[in-house]
Amino acid sequence: MTTKKIPMRMCIGCREMKPKRELIRIVKTPEGEIKLDKTGKLNGRGAYVCPNADCLKRVTKQNALDHTFSIKIEPLIYEKLEAELKNED
């Protein structure tokens, strides 16, 4: 009997390793758009964040997405991600 391996990812806010399914994926698409990936299957570079406001605030304060995606993220995008995160609750 083998147990199925649970994929783990690191939250870019709190830097904790958690099961992939517990985190929210943020994607930079090949076109350069930043999107919340609800399916986990969008094409592009992904970053993961815990589904709580504290982690998202930390990501915003540290400009963690700028570093992860190697581009300047507009504050409007952080606000949009925060609004989408609140709508999921």
Helices and strands as residue ranges (DSSP letters): E 8-10, E 17-19, G 20-22, E 24-28, E 34-37, E 45-49, H 53-62, H 64-69, H 75-88
